[in-house]
Amino acid sequence: MLSWKRRVLALLLFGTAFGYLEAAVVSYLRYLHEPIRQRFYPGRDPGELFPLLTRDQAEAGGPEVRKVLLTEVGREAATIVMLASVASGVAAGPGQWAAAFVIAFGAWDITFYLFLKLLLGWPASVFTWDILFIIPVPWVGPVAAPVLVSVAMIAAGIWHIYCESAGRNVHLSGWNWAAIVIGAAIIIVSFTLDSANVAGGGLPQPFHWTIFGSGLSIGIFGYLSAAASRNPQAVTLSRAAG
């Protein structure tokens, strides 16, 4: 079995390569979509993603537009499957799968924006708004928000794999899991609170940084408290995953 360093390196390299692939696909899609967007929003800067096309506008765009949108939903779902699959192949056991997944996911997310900047000169800044996900509703927020989440995920994932490889498992009790899940749910809420407005063709409202920060803090605290704990009666990640 590969050493923990080589496993982490493999995950980071995959995430980086996948980030470039994703950025390349998005650059093609933007060139493809821009004539359609200009039809409904003439004169809009190509670097401005909002307002989005509404359902009625997409329908008016013809079957090709609807097909592209459905393809985009499938692409996002396939992305998660691919990241989950590579995590399964690299993890030393079921307990390391979640750690491997968040490393690959975080590397993919961060490098995606870096390569978009290289290919398209976008985003203009870390506070530029982006469409983060569209399943099942649009997730939107400043680029800085998902990047912060990804940094935390990579750090936690690397630490977890290192500890398990060294025989010092990170013990996650029920309340640790609850804090992580609740924190993640709050973060998702912060990304989707404005989804109805954005899907209806509106411009994004000010981002809910307080809600987002609360969710991120709760999740980080939930993991760090487990990482610092030496409670032998706590449930390990490997047991929970198994």
C-alpha positions in Angstrom: 0.0 0.0 0.0 1.2 3.5 -0.8 2.5 5.6 2.1 0.2 8.3 3.4 2.3 11.0 1.7 2.0 9.3 -1.7 -1.7 8.8 -1.2 -2.2 12.5 -0.4 0.0 13.6 -3.3 -2.0 11.4 -5.7 -5.3 12.9 -4.5 -3.9 16.5 -4.8 -2.6 15.7 -8.3 -5.9 14.2 -9.4 -7.8 17.1 -7.9 -5.5 19.6 -9.7 -5.8 17.8 -13.1 -9.6 17.5 -12.6 -9.7 21.2 -11.7 -8.1 22.1 -15.1 -10.5 19.8 -16.9 -13.5 21.3 -15.2 -12.2 24.9 -16.0 -11.7 23.9 -19.7 -15.3 22.6 -19.9 -16.7 25.7 -18.3 -14.7 27.9 -20.6 -16.3 26.1 -23.6 -19.7 26.4 -22.0 -19.4 30.1 -21.5 -18.5 30.6 -25.2 -21.4 28.4 -26.1 -23.9 30.2 -23.9 -22.9 33.8 -24.4 -24.8 34.3 -27.7 -27.9 33.0 -26.0 -27.4 35.3 -23.0 -26.8 38.3 -25.2 -30.2 37.7 -26.8 -31.9 38.1 -23.5 -29.5 40.5 -21.8 -27.8 42.5 -24.7 -24.7 44.4 -23.8 -24.0 42.4 -20.6 -20.3 41.8 -19.8 -19.4 38.2 -20.6 -17.7 38.0 -17.2 -21.0 38.7 -15.4 -22.9 35.5 -14.7 -26.0 37.1 -13.3 -28.8 37.5 -14.0 -29.3 33.8 -15.0 -31.7 32.7 -17.7 -35.1 32.0 -16.2 -37.0 28.8 -17.0 -39.2 30.7 -19.5 -36.1 32.2 -21.2 -34.5 28.7 -21.4 -37.7 27.3 -22.9 -37.7 30.2 -25.4 -34.1 29.4 -26.3 -35.2 26.1 -27.9 -34.5 22.4 -27.3 -30.7 22.9 -27.7 -30.6 25.2 -24.6 -32.7 22.7 -22.6 -30.4 19.9 -23.6 -27.3 21.8 -22.6 -28.8 22.6 -19.2 -29.7 18.9 -18.6 -26.2 17.9 -19.7 -24.8 20.4 -17.1 -26.8 18.7 -14.4 -25.4 15.3 -15.4 -21.9 16.7 -15.5 -22.2 18.0 -11.9 -23.5 14.6 -10.7 -20.7 12.8 -12.6 -18.1 15.1 -11.0 -19.1 13.9 -7.5 -19.1 10.2 -8.6 -15.6 10.6 -10.0 -14.2 12.3 -6.9 -15.8 9.6 -4.7 -14.4 6.8 -6.9 -10.8 8.1 -6.8 -11.1 8.4 -3.0 -12.1 4.7 -2.8 -9.1 3.7 -4.9 -6.6 5.6 -2.8 -7.9 5.2 0.7 -6.2 2.6 2.9 -9.5 1.4 4.3 -13.1 2.5 4.7 -12.2 4.8 7.5 -10.0 6.9 5.2 -12.6 7.3 2.3 -14.2 10.5 3.6 -10.8 12.0 4.3 -9.6 11.1 0.8 -12.8 12.5 -0.8 -12.5 15.9 0.9 -8.9 16.2 -0.1 -9.7 15.5 -3.8 -12.8 17.7 -3.6 -10.9 20.6 -2.1 -8.0 20.4 -4.5 -10.4 20.3 -7.4 -12.5 23.2 -6.2 -9.5 25.5 -5.5 -7.6 24.7 -8.7 -10.8 25.1 -10.8 -10.9 28.8 -9.9 -7.1 29.2 -10.4 -7.4 27.7 -13.9 -10.5 29.7 -14.7 -8.5 32.8 -13.9 -5.7 31.6 -16.2 -8.0 30.7 -19.1 -10.7 33.4 -18.9 -9.3 36.0 -16.5 -12.3 35.2 -14.2 -13.1 35.7 -11.4 -12.2 39.3 -11.1 -11.7 38.9 -7.3 -12.4 36.3 -4.6 -15.6 38.2 -3.9 -16.9 37.7 -7.4 -20.2 35.8 -7.3 -20.4 32.3 -8.8 -22.9 29.6 -9.4 -21.5 26.9 -7.2 -23.9 24.0 -7.9 -27.3 23.6 -9.5 -28.5 20.4 -7.8 -31.3 20.5 -6.8 -31.5 24.3 -6.7 -28.8 27.0 -7.6 -26.1 27.4 -5.0 -24.6 30.8 -5.2 -22.0 32.8 -3.3 -18.7 34.7 -3.5 -15.8 32.6 -4.7 -14.0 33.1 -1.4 -16.7 31.1 0.5 -16.3 27.7 -1.2 -12.5 28.2 -1.3 -12.5 28.6 2.5 -14.5 25.4 2.9 -12.1 23.6 0.6 -9.0 24.8 2.5 -10.6 23.4 5.7 -11.5 20.2 4.0 -8.0 19.6 2.7 -6.4 20.3 6.0 -8.7 18.0 7.9 -8.4 15.2 5.3 -4.6 15.3 5.3 -4.4 15.3 9.1 -6.9 12.4 9.3 -5.0 10.2 6.8 -1.7 11.0 8.6 -3.1 10.1 12.0 -4.6 6.9 10.8 -1.4 5.9 9.0 0.5 6.6 12.2 -1.9 4.4 14.2 -3.4 7.4 16.0 -7.0 7.4 14.8 -9.0 10.5 15.1 -12.0 9.6 17.3 -15.3 11.1 16.3 -18.1 10.8 18.9 -21.7 11.2 18.1 -21.7 14.9 18.9 -18.6 15.4 16.8 -20.4 14.0 13.8 -23.5 16.1 14.7 -21.4 19.3 14.7 -19.8 18.5 11.4 -23.1 17.6 9.7 -24.9 20.6 11.2 -22.1 22.9 10.2 -22.2 21.5 6.6 -26.0 22.0 6.5 -25.7 25.6 7.7 -23.1 26.3 5.0 -25.4 24.8 2.3 -28.3 27.0 3.6 -26.1 30.1 3.2 -25.5 29.1 -0.4 -29.1 28.4 -1.2 -31.1 31.1 0.7 -31.1 33.3 -2.4 -31.8 30.4 -4.9 -35.4 31.4 -5.7 -34.4 35.0 -6.4 -31.5 34.0 -8.6 -33.4 31.2 -10.5 -36.1 33.8 -11.2 -33.6 36.1 -13.0 -32.8 38.3 -10.0 -29.4 39.6 -9.0 -27.8 38.0 -6.0 -28.5 39.6 -2.6 -25.7 40.4 -0.1 -24.1 37.1 1.0 -25.0 35.8 4.4 -21.5 35.7 5.7 -22.6 35.4 9.3 -24.6 32.3 8.6 -21.8 30.9 6.4 -19.1 31.7 9.1 -21.3 30.0 11.8 -21.6 26.8 9.8 -17.9 26.7 8.9 -16.9 27.4 12.6 -19.2 24.7 13.9 -17.9 22.1 11.4 -14.2 23.0 12.1 -14.8 22.9 15.9 -16.5 19.5 15.6 -13.5 18.0 13.8 -10.8 19.8 15.8 -12.3 18.8 19.1 -12.2 15.2 17.9 -8.6 15.5 16.6 -7.4 16.8 19.9 -9.3 14.2 21.9 -7.8 11.0 23.2 -11.1 9.5 24.4 -10.8 5.7 23.9 -14.5 5.2 24.2 -15.3 7.5 21.2 -16.3 6.1 17.9 -13.5 6.1 15.3 -14.1 7.3 11.8 -13.2 3.9 10.5 -15.8 2.1 12.7 -18.4 4.7 11.8 -17.7 4.3 8.1 -17.7 0.5 8.4 
